[in-house]
Amino acid sequence: MRFIHFTILFLLTGISAFGQDGAAYELKGRLMDAEYKDPVRFATILVTNRSKGTSSTSKGTFYIPVYIGDSIRFSSIGYEPLEIIIDDNIIESLDEELMLFMIPAIYELDSVVVFQLADDFYLKRKRGEPIEIVGLPRPPENPKDWSKPQMSWGTDYGGGVTISGLLDVFDKQIQQEKRLKKMLSAKNLQEERRVKIDSKFNKKFVKMITGIDDRVIDEFMKFCSFSDNYIMGSSEYQLTLGLLDRYQSFLRR
């Protein structure tokens, strides 16, 4: 009977020791810009081997439970991703705040080539060739130059000088310039918005999170059906969770 009690006590002691070795540790630290030493706010912090994560605060600080052997990935828009492995050296330094410096990312834009149409291109007209439009009234032989003031002497009400044309021309030019500025501004905003959306939700990001095959990645990204407003308004951590949820639905379909 005593031998049985001793055996049970030994097994319980072994189980307790194993639980302590595999216990979670509290990893606390701060993310900083490597160039300006500013805090990296709201960065995504993901335990890649367990699909768990969190994000840094407005001061760059973070807290996350980890285990020895975990792979922790830190990422934020505008910075190169940073990845560390939890080992004994990091565990021994948990009493101190872990300072991690993220390197700003540099993006290279594709070059733009400007070329002139060939003289024999079927849409290019020859120089000086007139365009005949049927049905429009012919212009006068001596048209008035409305870019200059037009002066006339005498009126129906007893004389005087009348100046016309100049204000009308200026007003039309101003209105055209305003409309052109609005069109260019709207186009620039739309292009900037598309660049931001593509930088947050793209094939490289989707493959990194899901590991999906290249043969079905286009179908999966269409299946996600994320709206532009959702992508723009979500942090990288929120977008990661949404992407993992859609991936599970994609596998079950």
Contacts in CASP RR format, 6 or more apart in sequence:
PFRMAT RR
TARGET T0000
AUTHOR 0000-0000-0000
METHOD contacts of the structure
MODEL  1
MRFIHFTILFLLTGISAFGQDGAAYELKGRLMDAEYKDPVRFATILVTNR
SKGTSSTSKGTFYIPVYIGDSIRFSSIGYEPLEIIIDDNIIESLDEELML
FMIPAIYELDSVVVFQLADDFYLKRKRGEPIEIVGLPRPPENPKDWSKPQ
MSWGTDYGGGVTISGLLDVFDKQIQQEKRLKKMLSAKNLQEERRVKIDSK
FNKKFVKMITGIDDRVIDEFMKFCSFSDNYIMGSSEYQLTLGLLDRYQSF
LRR
22 67 0 8 1.000
22 68 0 8 1.000
23 67 0 8 1.000
24 65 0 8 1.000
24 66 0 8 1.000
24 67 0 8 1.000
25 65 0 8 1.000
25 66 0 8 1.000
25 67 0 8 1.000
25 68 0 8 1.000
25 86 0 8 1.000
25 91 0 8 1.000
25 94 0 8 1.000
26 63 0 8 1.000
26 65 0 8 1.000
26 94 0 8 1.000
27 63 0 8 1.000
27 64 0 8 1.000
27 65 0 8 1.000
27 66 0 8 1.000
27 72 0 8 1.000
27 86 0 8 1.000
27 90 0 8 1.000
27 94 0 8 1.000
27 98 0 8 1.000
28 61 0 8 1.000
28 62 0 8 1.000
28 63 0 8 1.000
28 94 0 8 1.000
28 97 0 8 1.000
28 98 0 8 1.000
29 61 0 8 1.000
29 62 0 8 1.000
29 63 0 8 1.000
29 97 0 8 1.000
29 98 0 8 1.000
29 99 0 8 1.000
29 100 0 8 1.000
30 39 0 8 1.000
30 56 0 8 1.000
30 59 0 8 1.000
30 60 0 8 1.000
30 61 0 8 1.000
30 62 0 8 1.000
30 97 0 8 1.000
30 98 0 8 1.000
30 99 0 8 1.000
30 100 0 8 1.000
31 39 0 8 1.000
31 40 0 8 1.000
31 43 0 8 1.000
31 56 0 8 1.000
31 60 0 8 1.000
31 62 0 8 1.000
31 74 0 8 1.000
31 76 0 8 1.000
31 100 0 8 1.000
31 101 0 8 1.000
31 102 0 8 1.000
32 38 0 8 1.000
32 39 0 8 1.000
32 40 0 8 1.000
32 60 0 8 1.000
32 99 0 8 1.000
32 100 0 8 1.000
32 101 0 8 1.000
32 102 0 8 1.000
33 39 0 8 1.000
33 40 0 8 1.000
33 79 0 8 1.000
33 101 0 8 1.000
33 102 0 8 1.000
33 104 0 8 1.000
34 101 0 8 1.000
34 102 0 8 1.000
34 103 0 8 1.000
34 104 0 8 1.000
35 103 0 8 1.000
35 104 0 8 1.000
39 56 0 8 1.000
39 58 0 8 1.000
39 59 0 8 1.000
39 60 0 8 1.000
39 61 0 8 1.000
40 56 0 8 1.000
40 60 0 8 1.000
40 76 0 8 1.000
40 79 0 8 1.000
40 102 0 8 1.000
41 56 0 8 1.000
41 57 0 8 1.000
41 58 0 8 1.000
41 59 0 8 1.000
41 60 0 8 1.000
42 55 0 8 1.000
42 56 0 8 1.000
42 57 0 8 1.000
42 58 0 8 1.000
42 76 0 8 1.000
42 235 0 8 1.000
43 55 0 8 1.000
43 56 0 8 1.000
43 60 0 8 1.000
43 62 0 8 1.000
43 74 0 8 1.000
43 75 0 8 1.000
43 76 0 8 1.000
43 79 0 8 1.000
43 102 0 8 1.000
43 236 0 8 1.000
44 53 0 8 1.000
44 55 0 8 1.000
44 73 0 8 1.000
44 74 0 8 1.000
44 75 0 8 1.000
44 76 0 8 1.000
44 235 0 8 1.000
44 236 0 8 1.000
44 237 0 8 1.000
44 240 0 8 1.000
45 53 0 8 1.000
45 54 0 8 1.000
45 55 0 8 1.000
45 56 0 8 1.000
45 62 0 8 1.000
45 64 0 8 1.000
45 72 0 8 1.000
45 73 0 8 1.000
45 74 0 8 1.000
45 237 0 8 1.000
46 52 0 8 1.000
46 53 0 8 1.000
46 72 0 8 1.000
46 73 0 8 1.000
46 75 0 8 1.000
46 237 0 8 1.000
46 240 0 8 1.000
47 53 0 8 1.000
47 64 0 8 1.000
47 66 0 8 1.000
47 70 0 8 1.000
47 71 0 8 1.000
47 72 0 8 1.000
47 73 0 8 1.000
48 71 0 8 1.000
48 72 0 8 1.000
48 73 0 8 1.000
48 83 0 8 1.000
49 69 0 8 1.000
49 70 0 8 1.000
49 71 0 8 1.000
50 70 0 8 1.000
51 244 0 8 1.000
52 64 0 8 1.000
53 64 0 8 1.000
53 237 0 8 1.000
54 62 0 8 1.000
54 63 0 8 1.000
54 64 0 8 1.000
54 237 0 8 1.000
55 62 0 8 1.000
55 235 0 8 1.000
55 236 0 8 1.000
55 237 0 8 1.000
56 62 0 8 1.000
64 72 0 8 1.000
66 72 0 8 1.000
66 86 0 8 1.000
67 86 0 8 1.000
68 86 0 8 1.000
68 87 0 8 1.000
68 88 0 8 1.000
68 91 0 8 1.000
69 85 0 8 1.000
69 86 0 8 1.000
69 87 0 8 1.000
70 85 0 8 1.000
70 86 0 8 1.000
71 83 0 8 1.000
71 84 0 8 1.000
71 85 0 8 1.000
71 86 0 8 1.000
72 83 0 8 1.000
72 84 0 8 1.000
72 85 0 8 1.000
72 86 0 8 1.000
73 81 0 8 1.000
73 82 0 8 1.000
73 83 0 8 1.000
74 81 0 8 1.000
74 82 0 8 1.000
74 83 0 8 1.000
74 84 0 8 1.000
74 100 0 8 1.000
74 102 0 8 1.000
75 81 0 8 1.000
75 82 0 8 1.000
75 236 0 8 1.000
76 102 0 8 1.000
76 236 0 8 1.000
77 199 0 8 1.000
77 200 0 8 1.000
77 236 0 8 1.000
78 104 0 8 1.000
78 105 0 8 1.000
79 102 0 8 1.000
79 103 0 8 1.000
79 104 0 8 1.000
79 105 0 8 1.000
80 102 0 8 1.000
80 103 0 8 1.000
80 104 0 8 1.000
80 105 0 8 1.000
82 100 0 8 1.000
82 102 0 8 1.000
82 103 0 8 1.000
84 90 0 8 1.000
84 100 0 8 1.000
90 98 0 8 1.000
117 123 0 8 1.000
117 124 0 8 1.000
118 124 0 8 1.000
119 126 0 8 1.000
125 131 0 8 1.000
144 150 0 8 1.000
146 165 0 8 1.000
146 166 0 8 1.000
146 168 0 8 1.000
146 169 0 8 1.000
147 166 0 8 1.000
147 169 0 8 1.000
148 166 0 8 1.000
149 163 0 8 1.000
149 164 0 8 1.000
149 165 0 8 1.000
149 166 0 8 1.000
150 163 0 8 1.000
150 164 0 8 1.000
150 165 0 8 1.000
150 166 0 8 1.000
151 161 0 8 1.000
151 162 0 8 1.000
151 163 0 8 1.000
152 161 0 8 1.000
152 162 0 8 1.000
152 164 0 8 1.000
153 159 0 8 1.000
153 160 0 8 1.000
153 161 0 8 1.000
154 160 0 8 1.000
154 161 0 8 1.000
154 162 0 8 1.000
155 162 0 8 1.000
193 228 0 8 1.000
193 232 0 8 1.000
196 232 0 8 1.000
197 228 0 8 1.000
197 231 0 8 1.000
197 232 0 8 1.000
200 231 0 8 1.000
200 232 0 8 1.000
200 234 0 8 1.000
200 236 0 8 1.000
200 239 0 8 1.000
201 221 0 8 1.000
201 226 0 8 1.000
201 231 0 8 1.000
201 239 0 8 1.000
203 217 0 8 1.000
203 221 0 8 1.000
206 212 0 8 1.000
206 217 0 8 1.000
206 220 0 8 1.000
206 221 0 8 1.000
206 243 0 8 1.000
207 214 0 8 1.000
207 217 0 8 1.000
209 240 0 8 1.000
209 243 0 8 1.000
209 244 0 8 1.000
209 247 0 8 1.000
210 220 0 8 1.000
210 243 0 8 1.000
210 244 0 8 1.000
210 247 0 8 1.000
212 220 0 8 1.000
212 247 0 8 1.000
220 246 0 8 1.000
220 247 0 8 1.000
220 250 0 8 1.000
223 246 0 8 1.000
223 249 0 8 1.000
223 250 0 8 1.000
223 253 0 8 1.000
224 243 0 8 1.000
224 246 0 8 1.000
226 239 0 8 1.000
231 239 0 8 1.000
END
